Amino acid sequence: MGELSCSRQLSSNTRERPRPIVEGARAPRPQQMLASIDLNLLVSLEALLEHRNVTHAARHVRLSQPSMSRALRRLRGIFNDDLLVRGSSGLVPTPQAERLARMLPPVLDALRGIVNRQGEWRSKTIMAIPDHQALILLPPLLPLLREHAPNLDIVTGSFLTGALRRLEQGEIDLAVGQTGGTPPGFFRRRLYTDRFACLLRCDHPALAQEWTIEAFAALRHAAVDSDSKGGFGRVHDDLANLHLRDRDPVLVSNLLTAAVAIAATDLVLIVPHRVATRIAALLPLAIVDPPVELSPYEVGLVWHERCHRDPEHHWLRHKIAAAAAAGTELARPSTMRGQTADASPREEA
């Protein structure tokens, strides 16, 4: 009877105390836990586990000591663990805290990257850009990217066909070329304006004669076969109004092939002046102004609204504009007739 009475008394005392949490008890659903957690508490936990001192941890994250103490109490409730207990030389982490100390750094680094997006840029950007524009923009652009975004991969394609559709569907990120207005949902930024120039080999017979419309019309022309009328091949629409002896120019696949052919033949090639300057620095070619008035050549950068507010995309657009402005400064000492790029172009809908 005595043992029974003692047992009943113990049972009664047990009922008066809070029931301890035992293994196998139903835990809150993960989504409920995440919805109720202040993620700043994880930053406090990181500091507590690193410094193992409430005052030092509070100073590290710029909180008051009482605020850090409250954060520790809340963390203990969330994880149902003491996390840090007093030892002979300060606070000592529990096994649960040691596991959290291993798990927290990569998790918080990922969260900081999502929120701040200031870490290393590891991504790829695809640009539709004709090869003659790549010749102008990539030399000043790539050093900027190497310095500020060394892990960014730039992939270029020369075809502008269907550029707006591909921009909208995310197949490409940017398009560079001779562009006019853009439809709703797209943005355009003018990079620079240029004029056209003629490229001939340095010992071309035409250079020893008077450079007249008749002499110009008598030459055989080369042209870069473009997949889009928006390329500089549109200049031949202006030439169609002239009585050229050669109505069908020699079409070549790309600008470099055309330039090499010009250097070895009596062909003439009409290209934007900045392109001509770049090529003439590499090959024995002469640059001559055409004896006829040709429409100005304006280069623009186009993108879709889906990328407009993306900070990395905005940063890259700024760098492309800076590269275009740098290229303009390099071209300015030549014989350009006052046509310069917009040094601070605006983004337009």
C-alpha positions in Angstrom: 0.0 0.0 0.0 2.8 2.3 0.8 4.4 1.8 -2.6 1.0 2.3 -4.3 0.4 5.6 -2.4 3.8 6.8 -3.4 3.2 5.9 -7.0 -0.1 7.7 -7.1 1.5 10.8 -5.5 4.2 10.8 -8.1 1.6 10.5 -10.8 -0.3 13.4 -9.4 2.8 15.6 -9.3 3.6 14.7 -12.8 0.2 15.8 -14.1 0.8 19.3 -12.5 3.9 19.8 -14.6 4.1 20.7 -18.3 4.4 17.6 -20.4 7.9 17.2 -21.8 8.4 17.0 -25.6 9.3 13.4 -26.5 10.7 11.9 -29.6 8.1 11.0 -32.2 5.8 13.9 -31.2 4.1 15.7 -34.1 6.2 18.7 -35.1 4.8 21.9 -36.8 4.6 21.6 -40.5 7.7 23.1 -42.3 5.8 25.7 -44.2 4.1 26.9 -41.0 7.5 27.1 -39.4 9.0 29.1 -42.3 6.0 31.5 -42.4 6.4 32.4 -38.8 10.2 32.8 -38.7 11.9 36.2 -38.9 14.9 35.5 -41.2 16.9 38.1 -39.3 16.9 35.7 -36.4 19.2 33.5 -38.5 21.6 36.3 -38.8 21.6 36.7 -35.0 22.1 33.0 -34.6 25.1 33.1 -37.0 26.6 35.8 -34.8 25.9 34.0 -31.6 27.4 30.8 -32.8 30.5 32.6 -34.1 31.1 34.8 -31.0 29.5 32.7 -28.3 28.9 35.8 -26.4 25.6 37.8 -26.4 27.2 41.2 -26.1 29.8 40.6 -28.8 27.2 39.0 -31.1 24.9 42.0 -30.6 27.7 44.4 -31.5 28.6 42.4 -34.6 25.0 42.7 -36.0 24.5 46.2 -34.6 21.8 45.2 -32.1 21.5 46.1 -28.4 22.4 43.5 -25.9 18.7 43.1 -24.7 17.6 42.7 -28.3 20.1 39.9 -28.8 19.0 38.2 -25.6 15.4 38.3 -26.8 16.6 36.9 -30.2 18.3 34.0 -28.4 15.1 33.2 -26.4 13.1 33.1 -29.6 15.7 30.9 -31.3 15.6 28.5 -28.5 11.8 28.3 -28.9 12.0 27.8 -32.6 14.6 25.0 -32.4 13.4 23.6 -29.1 16.9 23.6 -27.9 19.1 25.6 -25.6 21.6 26.2 -28.4 24.1 27.9 -26.1 24.6 27.1 -22.5 27.0 28.5 -19.9 30.4 26.9 -19.5 33.5 27.6 -17.5 34.9 30.0 -20.2 31.7 31.4 -21.7 28.8 30.0 -23.7 29.1 26.5 -25.1 27.1 25.3 -28.2 24.8 22.3 -27.9 25.0 19.5 -30.5 22.1 21.0 -32.3 23.9 24.4 -32.4 27.0 22.7 -33.8 24.9 21.2 -36.6 23.4 24.6 -37.3 26.8 26.2 -37.3 27.7 23.9 -40.2 24.5 24.5 -42.1 24.0 28.2 -41.7 26.9 29.8 -43.7 25.9 28.5 -47.2 22.2 29.1 -46.5 22.7 32.7 -45.4 25.2 33.3 -48.3 22.5 32.1 -50.7 19.9 34.3 -49.1 22.2 37.3 -49.2 22.9 36.7 -52.9 19.2 36.6 -53.6 18.5 39.8 -51.8 21.6 41.8 -52.5 22.7 40.3 -55.8 26.1 41.9 -55.2 28.1 38.7 -55.3 30.1 37.3 -58.2 28.0 37.3 -61.4 28.0 33.8 -62.7 25.6 33.8 -65.7 25.4 34.0 -69.5 24.1 36.8 -71.7 23.2 36.2 -75.3 23.3 39.1 -77.7 22.2 39.3 -81.3 24.8 41.6 -82.9 26.0 41.7 -86.5 29.7 41.0 -86.9 30.5 44.6 -87.9 29.0 45.9 -84.7 30.8 43.2 -82.6 34.0 44.5 -84.2 33.2 48.0 -82.7 31.7 47.2 -79.4 33.4 44.1 -78.1 37.0 45.5 -77.9 36.1 48.2 -75.4 33.3 46.2 -73.8 35.2 43.0 -72.9 37.9 44.7 -70.7 35.0 46.4 -68.7 33.4 43.0 -68.2 36.6 41.3 -67.3 37.2 43.9 -64.5 33.7 44.1 -63.1 32.1 40.7 -64.0 34.8 38.2 -64.7 32.4 35.2 -64.5 29.9 36.6 -67.0 29.9 34.7 -70.3 29.0 36.7 -73.4 27.6 34.7 -76.4 27.0 36.6 -79.6 25.1 35.7 -82.7 25.1 37.7 -85.9 21.5 37.1 -87.0 18.9 39.7 -86.3 16.0 37.9 -87.9 13.1 37.6 -85.5 15.1 39.5 -82.8 11.9 40.9 -81.2 10.3 37.5 -80.9 13.5 36.0 -79.5 13.8 38.8 -77.0 10.3 38.3 -75.8 10.7 34.5 -75.5 14.1 34.8 -73.7 16.1 33.2 -76.5 18.3 36.2 -76.5 18.8 39.0 -73.9 19.9 42.0 -76.1 19.9 43.0 -79.7 22.3 45.5 -81.2 22.0 47.0 -84.7 20.4 49.6 -86.9 17.0 50.0 -85.3 14.1 52.3 -85.6 11.1 52.5 -83.2 10.2 49.6 -81.0 6.7 48.2 -80.4 5.0 48.2 -76.9 6.8 45.9 -74.5 10.2 46.7 -75.8 12.9 49.3 -74.9 15.5 50.9 -77.1 18.6 52.9 -76.3 20.6 54.8 -78.9 24.2 53.9 -78.7 25.7 56.2 -81.4 25.2 57.7 -84.9 27.7 57.2 -87.7 28.1 58.0 -91.3 29.1 55.8 -94.2 32.5 55.5 -95.8 34.1 53.7 -98.7 36.9 51.2 -98.3 39.3 50.6 -101.2 42.8 49.0 -101.4 45.5 51.6 -100.9 46.8 51.4 -104.5 43.3 51.3 -106.1 43.4 53.1 -109.5 40.3 55.1 -108.6 42.3 56.9 -105.9 44.5 58.5 -108.6 41.5 60.0 -110.3 39.0 62.6 -109.5 36.5 61.1 -107.0 33.2 61.9 -108.7 29.8 60.2 -108.7 30.7 58.9 -112.2 33.9 57.4 -111.0 32.1 55.9 -108.0 29.3 54.5 -110.1 31.8 52.8 -112.4 33.3 50.7 -109.6 32.1 47.2 -108.8 30.7 47.0 -105.3 31.0 44.3 -102.6 28.3 43.9 -99.9 28.0 41.9 -96.8 25.1 39.5 -97.1 22.8 40.4 -94.2 19.9 38.4 -92.9 18.0 41.6 -92.0 17.2 44.8 -93.9 18.0 46.6 -90.6 21.7 46.0 -91.2 24.0 48.4 -93.0 23.1 46.6 -96.2 20.2 49.0 -96.3 22.7 51.6 -97.7 22.2 49.9 -101.1 18.6 51.1 -101.1 20.1 54.6 -101.4 22.5 53.5 -104.1 19.7 52.0 -106.1 18.7 55.6 -107.0 22.0 56.1 -108.7 22.8 54.8 -112.2 25.4 52.3 -111.1 27.1 50.3 -113.8 27.2 47.2 -111.5 23.6 46.7 -110.2 24.4 43.3 -108.6 27.2 43.7 -106.0 29.4 40.8 -105.0 27.9 39.3 -101.9 30.1 37.9 -99.2 29.2 36.1 -96.0 30.8 38.4 -93.4 32.7 41.6 -92.9 36.1 40.1 -92.5 35.8 38.2 -95.8 34.7 41.3 -97.5 37.6 43.3 -96.2 40.2 40.7 -97.3 38.5 40.6 -100.7 38.7 44.4 -101.0 42.4 44.4 -100.1 43.1 42.1 -103.0 40.7 43.4 -105.7 39.3 46.6 -107.3 36.0 46.2 -105.4 34.7 49.0 -103.2 32.9 48.3 -99.9 30.6 50.8 -98.1 30.5 50.4 -94.3 29.9 52.6 -91.3 32.9 55.0 -90.8 33.8 53.5 -87.4 33.9 50.0 -89.0 36.0 51.3 -91.8 38.5 52.9 -89.3 38.8 49.7 -87.4 39.4 47.6 -90.5 41.8 50.0 -92.1 44.0 49.7 -89.0 44.4 46.0 -89.8 44.6 45.9 -93.6 46.1 48.1 -96.3 42.9 49.9 -97.1 42.0 53.5 -97.8 39.0 55.3 -96.4 37.1 57.7 -98.7 33.9 59.6 -98.2 31.2 58.5 -100.8 30.6 61.3 -103.4 26.8 60.9 -102.7 24.7 61.7 -99.7 23.7 58.5 -97.8 21.3 58.2 -94.9 22.9 58.4 -91.4 23.6 55.2 -89.6 22.2 54.9 -86.1 23.0 51.9 -83.8 20.6 51.0 -81.0 20.4 48.6 -78.2 17.0 46.8 -77.8 15.6 44.6 -75.0 12.3 43.3 -73.8 10.3 44.6 -70.8 10.8 41.3 -69.0 14.5 42.2 -68.4 14.0 46.0 -68.0 14.1 46.2 -64.2 16.6 43.4 -63.7 19.7 44.9 -61.9 22.2 42.8 -63.7 20.6 43.4 -67.1 20.5 47.2 -66.3 24.2 47.1 -65.3 25.2 45.3 -68.6 23.2 47.8 -70.7 25.1 50.6 -68.9 28.4 49.0 -69.7 27.5 48.5 -73.4 26.6 52.2 -73.6 29.9 53.1 -72.0 31.8 50.9 -74.5 29.9 52.6 -77.4 30.9 56.0 -76.0 34.6 54.9 -75.6 34.6 53.7 -79.2 33.2 57.1 -80.3 36.1 58.8 -78.6 38.6 56.6 -80.5 36.9 57.4 -83.8 36.6 61.2 -83.3 40.1 62.1 -84.5 39.3 60.8 -88.0 37.5 62.7 -90.8 34.1 62.3 -89.3 31.8 65.2 -90.2 30.7 66.0 -86.7 28.6 62.8 -86.3 29.2 61.5 -82.8 27.5 59.1 -80.4 25.1 60.2 -77.7 27.5 60.2 -74.7 24.6 59.6 -72.3 21.8 58.0 -74.2 18.4 57.6 -72.6 16.4 54.4 -72.4 13.2 54.7 -74.3 10.0 52.6 -74.4 
